[in-house]
Every structure is written in structure tokens, then in C-alpha cells.
Amino acid sequence: MLPRLEIYLNSHPKWITARWLCACEQSLPLLVQALLACPKGPQHVLSSLETVEISIVNDAAIARVHAEFLNLPSATDVITFPYGEIIVSAQTARRFARAHSLSPTCELFRYITHGLVHLHGYLDSTPEQRAELFAIQEPLVEQFCPPSDPDVMDMTR
């Protein structure tokens, strides 16, 4: 059974458009279906979840969560809770994308995918674990990332 995916936009940058969010809502169930066909990691919970909540927030909000639950008072890209909550930072995605000449929406989608791969049981505490996680994550991002909205491309630079 596929979990229901709910996306909450708690940060409203102009480069995250309704069109792009709609495309995500269409592509993410396909991504989850493909992910569930991949080998399960040792901490797998994804297929047992009824719902996965994805919250798109700003750096201040993710820093508060990072401090409260992981004792690290700084912004980060993604935080995943095993009960099915993924929190991603739109500001971090945009900053990283700018620094590496990437699409911020694709980087944000990568963070969402990263959280889903964590829920599929993959960890990234060691270089070996990171390599395994990225070997699952990156082909999924490449296959399922919705294109950036051409109406807002100038805003992302």
C-alpha cells in the first residue's frame, strides 16, 4: 500500500509555484511506488505508513526543529521523522542551488526524495551509508523531478 502524501507549504517563496506543487503531487506517488520496488534499508518504515507529511519551511523553522530534536541549533536541508514527517528548507535549497548552478525546485525535490529514502530505511551517517542512499536517491530525482516553472526562472538566480 502506498502512503498518502501531504505537502504543506509553510514558507512561500515565489519560485515555488502552484503549478510546480501540483506537478510534485502528481510525481511523488510515482516516485514512492518506484522507491518501494527498491531493496529496503535496515530502518524501513515507508510501506507501513498511512500518511507521509512533507512540510516546506524556511531556515528559521527548520533550525528550531533541528535544535529541539537533534540538539543542533542550525538550519539544515531535511529532517525526517520515522513516523512519517519530512521537513525541508526552501531557503537552504535555494542557497545550495545558487551556489552550484542548479534549479532550486529540483534541489527542493531532492530533499523531499532524500526524506522518503530515509523512510525506506536508508541512513547516511557514514560514507558507505551515504553512498547507498544516494545510489537510490539520485536516479529517482532524475526520473521524477518536475521541471522548474519557466514563469519564475529569473527569480531563482
ZADO-1210 file (C-alpha; in nm, 4 decimals, padded with zeros to 6 digits):
<atoms>
<atom x="00.0000" y="00.0000" z="00.0000" code="MET" pos="1"/>
<atom x="00.1267" y="00.3464" z="-00.0871" code="LEU" pos="2"/>
<atom x="00.1130" y="00.6059" z="00.1884" code="PRO" pos="3"/>
<atom x="-00.0901" y="00.9190" z="00.1243" code="ARG" pos="4"/>
<atom x="00.1449" y="01.2130" z="00.0656" code="LEU" pos="5"/>
<atom x="00.0505" y="01.5529" z="00.2046" code="GLU" pos="6"/>
<atom x="00.2552" y="01.8616" z="00.1168" code="ILE" pos="7"/>
<atom x="00.2349" y="02.1675" z="00.3404" code="TYR" pos="8"/>
<atom x="00.3866" y="02.4917" z="00.2163" code="LEU" pos="9"/>
<atom x="00.4798" y="02.6827" z="00.5327" code="ASN" pos="10"/>
<atom x="00.7281" y="02.9034" z="00.3502" code="SER" pos="11"/>
<atom x="00.6055" y="03.0909" z="00.0442" code="HIS" pos="12"/>
<atom x="00.8934" y="03.1850" z="-00.1840" code="PRO" pos="13"/>
<atom x="00.7727" y="03.2999" z="-00.5248" code="LYS" pos="14"/>
<atom x="00.9803" y="03.0358" z="-00.7037" code="TRP" pos="15"/>
<atom x="00.7633" y="02.7594" z="-00.5552" code="ILE" pos="16"/>
<atom x="00.4540" y="02.7949" z="-00.7704" code="THR" pos="17"/>
<atom x="00.1163" y="02.6256" z="-00.7533" code="ALA" pos="18"/>
<atom x="00.1952" y="02.4674" z="-01.0907" code="ARG" pos="19"/>
<atom x="00.5179" y="02.3159" z="-00.9568" code="TRP" pos="20"/>
<atom x="00.3483" y="02.1937" z="-00.6366" code="LEU" pos="21"/>
<atom x="00.0750" y="02.0314" z="-00.8445" code="CYS" pos="22"/>
<atom x="00.3419" y="01.8588" z="-01.0555" code="ALA" pos="23"/>
<atom x="00.5055" y="01.7341" z="-00.7323" code="CYS" pos="24"/>
<atom x="00.1747" y="01.5986" z="-00.6077" code="GLU" pos="25"/>
<atom x="00.1492" y="01.4022" z="-00.9318" code="GLN" pos="26"/>
<atom x="00.5090" y="01.2778" z="-00.9484" code="SER" pos="27"/>
<atom x="00.5711" y="01.1901" z="-00.5822" code="LEU" pos="28"/>
<atom x="00.3308" y="00.8913" z="-00.5698" code="PRO" pos="29"/>
<atom x="00.5083" y="00.7511" z="-00.8775" code="LEU" pos="30"/>
<atom x="00.8425" y="00.8094" z="-00.7080" code="LEU" pos="31"/>
<atom x="00.7221" y="00.6321" z="-00.3915" code="VAL" pos="32"/>
<atom x="00.5993" y="00.3391" z="-00.5980" code="GLN" pos="33"/>
<atom x="00.9420" y="00.3128" z="-00.7664" code="ALA" pos="34"/>
<atom x="01.1170" y="00.3538" z="-00.4307" code="LEU" pos="35"/>
<atom x="00.9153" y="00.0711" z="-00.2753" code="LEU" pos="36"/>
<atom x="01.0348" y="-00.1528" z="-00.5580" code="ALA" pos="37"/>
<atom x="01.3950" y="-00.0894" z="-00.4455" code="CYS" pos="38"/>
<atom x="01.5563" y="-00.3033" z="-00.1773" code="PRO" pos="39"/>
<atom x="01.4520" y="-00.1977" z="00.1729" code="LYS" pos="40"/>
<atom x="01.7075" y="-00.0441" z="00.4044" code="GLY" pos="41"/>
<atom x="01.7541" y="-00.1688" z="00.7614" code="PRO" pos="42"/>
<atom x="01.5312" y="00.1007" z="00.9156" code="GLN" pos="43"/>
<atom x="01.2386" y="00.0609" z="00.6716" code="HIS" pos="44"/>
<atom x="00.9000" y="00.2102" z="00.7705" code="VAL" pos="45"/>
<atom x="00.7707" y="00.3660" z="00.4471" code="LEU" pos="46"/>
<atom x="00.5377" y="00.0868" z="00.3356" code="SER" pos="47"/>
<atom x="00.3766" y="00.0677" z="00.6804" code="SER" pos="48"/>
<atom x="00.2838" y="00.4367" z="00.6943" code="LEU" pos="49"/>
<atom x="-00.0669" y="00.5557" z="00.6106" code="GLU" pos="50"/>
<atom x="00.0470" y="00.9138" z="00.5542" code="THR" pos="51"/>
<atom x="00.3716" y="01.0989" z="00.4911" code="VAL" pos="52"/>
<atom x="00.3575" y="01.4692" z="00.5731" code="GLU" pos="53"/>
<atom x="00.6035" y="01.6894" z="00.3855" code="ILE" pos="54"/>
<atom x="00.6458" y="02.0408" z="00.5245" code="SER" pos="55"/>
<atom x="00.8307" y="02.3034" z="00.3232" code="ILE" pos="56"/>
<atom x="00.9632" y="02.5622" z="00.5690" code="VAL" pos="57"/>
<atom x="01.2207" y="02.8404" z="00.5951" code="ASN" pos="58"/>
<atom x="01.5624" y="02.8197" z="00.7623" code="ASP" pos="59"/>
<atom x="01.4396" y="02.9636" z="01.0934" code="ALA" pos="60"/>
<atom x="01.1692" y="02.6979" z="01.1259" code="ALA" pos="61"/>
<atom x="01.3937" y="02.4037" z="01.0376" code="ILE" pos="62"/>
<atom x="01.6638" y="02.5389" z="01.2716" code="ALA" pos="63"/>
<atom x="01.4119" y="02.5332" z="01.5598" code="ARG" pos="64"/>
<atom x="01.3229" y="02.1696" z="01.4843" code="VAL" pos="65"/>
<atom x="01.6905" y="02.0827" z="01.4401" code="HIS" pos="66"/>
<atom x="01.7702" y="02.2336" z="01.7816" code="ALA" pos="67"/>
<atom x="01.4729" y="02.0801" z="01.9612" code="GLU" pos="68"/>
<atom x="01.5070" y="01.7240" z="01.8339" code="PHE" pos="69"/>
<atom x="01.8745" y="01.6886" z="01.7390" code="LEU" pos="70"/>
<atom x="02.0412" y="01.9483" z="01.9655" code="ASN" pos="71"/>
<atom x="02.1913" y="02.1231" z="01.6618" code="LEU" pos="72"/>
<atom x="02.0795" y="02.4878" z="01.6554" code="PRO" pos="73"/>
<atom x="02.1327" y="02.5497" z="01.2849" code="SER" pos="74"/>
<atom x="01.9425" y="02.5272" z="00.9596" code="ALA" pos="75"/>
<atom x="01.9731" y="02.2079" z="00.7602" code="THR" pos="76"/>
<atom x="01.8315" y="02.0736" z="00.4350" code="ASP" pos="77"/>
<atom x="01.5967" y="01.7974" z="00.5517" code="VAL" pos="78"/>
<atom x="01.4853" y="01.6337" z="00.8746" code="ILE" pos="79"/>
<atom x="01.2964" y="01.3040" z="00.8616" code="THR" pos="80"/>
<atom x="01.0999" y="01.1515" z="01.1465" code="PHE" pos="81"/>
<atom x="01.0259" y="00.7770" z="01.1331" code="PRO" pos="82"/>
<atom x="00.6556" y="00.8302" z="01.1991" code="TYR" pos="83"/>
<atom x="00.6257" y="00.9838" z="00.8520" code="GLY" pos="84"/>
<atom x="00.7116" y="01.3513" z="00.8758" code="GLU" pos="85"/>
<atom x="00.9626" y="01.5152" z="00.6424" code="ILE" pos="86"/>
<atom x="01.0642" y="01.8779" z="00.6911" code="ILE" pos="87"/>
<atom x="01.2613" y="02.0515" z="00.4141" code="VAL" pos="88"/>
<atom x="01.4071" y="02.4006" z="00.3967" code="SER" pos="89"/>
<atom x="01.3220" y="02.6031" z="00.0869" code="ALA" pos="90"/>
<atom x="01.5852" y="02.8640" z="00.1783" code="GLN" pos="91"/>
<atom x="01.8595" y="02.6033" z="00.2082" code="THR" pos="92"/>
<atom x="01.7565" y="02.4534" z="-00.1262" code="ALA" pos="93"/>
<atom x="01.7694" y="02.7911" z="-00.2971" code="ARG" pos="94"/>
<atom x="02.1050" y="02.8821" z="-00.1397" code="ARG" pos="95"/>
<atom x="02.2633" y="02.5476" z="-00.2353" code="PHE" pos="96"/>
<atom x="02.1159" y="02.5626" z="-00.5847" code="ALA" pos="97"/>
<atom x="02.2537" y="02.9118" z="-00.6431" code="ARG" pos="98"/>
<atom x="02.5996" y="02.8101" z="-00.5221" code="ALA" pos="99"/>
<atom x="02.6048" y="02.5062" z="-00.7523" code="HIS" pos="100"/>
<atom x="02.4135" y="02.6431" z="-01.0547" code="SER" pos="101"/>
<atom x="02.1210" y="02.4074" z="-01.0002" code="LEU" pos="102"/>
<atom x="01.7462" y="02.4512" z="-01.0136" code="SER" pos="103"/>
<atom x="01.6155" y="02.5346" z="-00.6642" code="PRO" pos="104"/>
<atom x="01.2940" y="02.3424" z="-00.7256" code="THR" pos="105"/>
<atom x="01.4933" y="02.0347" z="-00.8271" code="CYS" pos="106"/>
<atom x="01.7106" y="02.0749" z="-00.5173" code="GLU" pos="107"/>
<atom x="01.3980" y="02.1021" z="-00.3028" code="LEU" pos="108"/>
<atom x="01.2593" y="01.7901" z="-00.4716" code="PHE" pos="109"/>
<atom x="01.5911" y="01.6186" z="-00.3956" code="ARG" pos="110"/>
<atom x="01.5430" y="01.6995" z="-00.0244" code="TYR" pos="111"/>
<atom x="01.1913" y="01.5527" z="-00.0315" code="ILE" pos="112"/>
<atom x="01.3243" y="01.2422" z="-00.2066" code="THR" pos="113"/>
<atom x="01.6057" y="01.2189" z="00.0487" code="HIS" pos="114"/>
<atom x="01.3490" y="01.2114" z="00.3286" code="GLY" pos="115"/>
<atom x="01.1487" y="00.9416" z="00.1514" code="LEU" pos="116"/>
<atom x="01.4619" y="00.7292" z="00.1038" code="VAL" pos="117"/>
<atom x="01.5283" y="00.7644" z="00.4778" code="HIS" pos="118"/>
<atom x="01.1756" y="00.6343" z="00.5416" code="LEU" pos="119"/>
<atom x="01.2567" y="00.3421" z="00.3106" code="HIS" pos="120"/>
<atom x="01.5258" y="00.2527" z="00.5625" code="GLY" pos="121"/>
<atom x="01.8462" y="00.4089" z="00.4346" code="TYR" pos="122"/>
<atom x="02.0748" y="00.6057" z="00.6647" code="LEU" pos="123"/>
<atom x="02.3547" y="00.8497" z="00.5851" code="ASP" pos="124"/>
<atom x="02.5713" y="00.8541" z="00.8992" code="SER" pos="125"/>
<atom x="02.8776" y="00.7038" z="00.7319" code="THR" pos="126"/>
<atom x="03.0283" y="00.7476" z="00.3846" code="PRO" pos="127"/>
<atom x="02.9212" y="00.3942" z="00.2931" code="GLU" pos="128"/>
<atom x="02.5625" y="00.4555" z="00.4049" code="GLN" pos="129"/>
<atom x="02.5561" y="00.7886" z="00.2196" code="ARG" pos="130"/>
<atom x="02.6738" y="00.6176" z="-00.0996" code="ALA" pos="131"/>
<atom x="02.3954" y="00.3568" z="-00.0703" code="GLU" pos="132"/>
<atom x="02.1329" y="00.6239" z="-00.0028" code="LEU" pos="133"/>
<atom x="02.2469" y="00.8424" z="-00.2941" code="PHE" pos="134"/>
<atom x="02.2549" y="00.5394" z="-00.5264" code="ALA" pos="135"/>
<atom x="01.8805" y="00.5047" z="-00.4612" code="ILE" pos="136"/>
<atom x="01.8011" y="00.8778" z="-00.4384" code="GLN" pos="137"/>
<atom x="01.9660" y="01.0297" z="-00.7445" code="GLU" pos="138"/>
<atom x="01.8070" y="00.8099" z="-01.0152" code="PRO" pos="139"/>
<atom x="01.4674" y="00.8810" z="-00.8565" code="LEU" pos="140"/>
<atom x="01.5303" y="01.2567" z="-00.8609" code="VAL" pos="141"/>
<atom x="01.6436" y="01.2371" z="-01.2223" code="GLU" pos="142"/>
<atom x="01.3376" y="01.0384" z="-01.3268" code="GLN" pos="143"/>
<atom x="01.0630" y="01.2102" z="-01.1270" code="PHE" pos="144"/>
<atom x="01.1661" y="01.5718" z="-01.0565" code="CYS" pos="145"/>
<atom x="00.9090" y="01.8070" z="-01.2112" code="PRO" pos="146"/>
<atom x="01.0577" y="02.0718" z="-01.4363" code="PRO" pos="147"/>
<atom x="01.1002" y="02.4197" z="-01.2932" code="SER" pos="148"/>
<atom x="00.8216" y="02.6620" z="-01.3736" code="ASP" pos="149"/>
<atom x="00.9537" y="02.8715" z="-01.6652" code="PRO" pos="150"/>
<atom x="00.7491" y="03.1725" z="-01.5492" code="ASP" pos="151"/>
<atom x="00.9677" y="03.2145" z="-01.2410" code="VAL" pos="152"/>
<atom x="01.3126" y="03.1062" z="-01.3568" code="MET" pos="153"/>
<atom x="01.4540" y="03.4608" z="-01.3260" code="ASP" pos="154"/>
<atom x="01.3536" y="03.4715" z="-00.9576" code="MET" pos="155"/>
<atom x="01.5703" y="03.1727" z="-00.8700" code="THR" pos="156"/>
<atom x="01.9019" y="03.3269" z="-00.9655" code="ARG" pos="157"/>
</atoms>
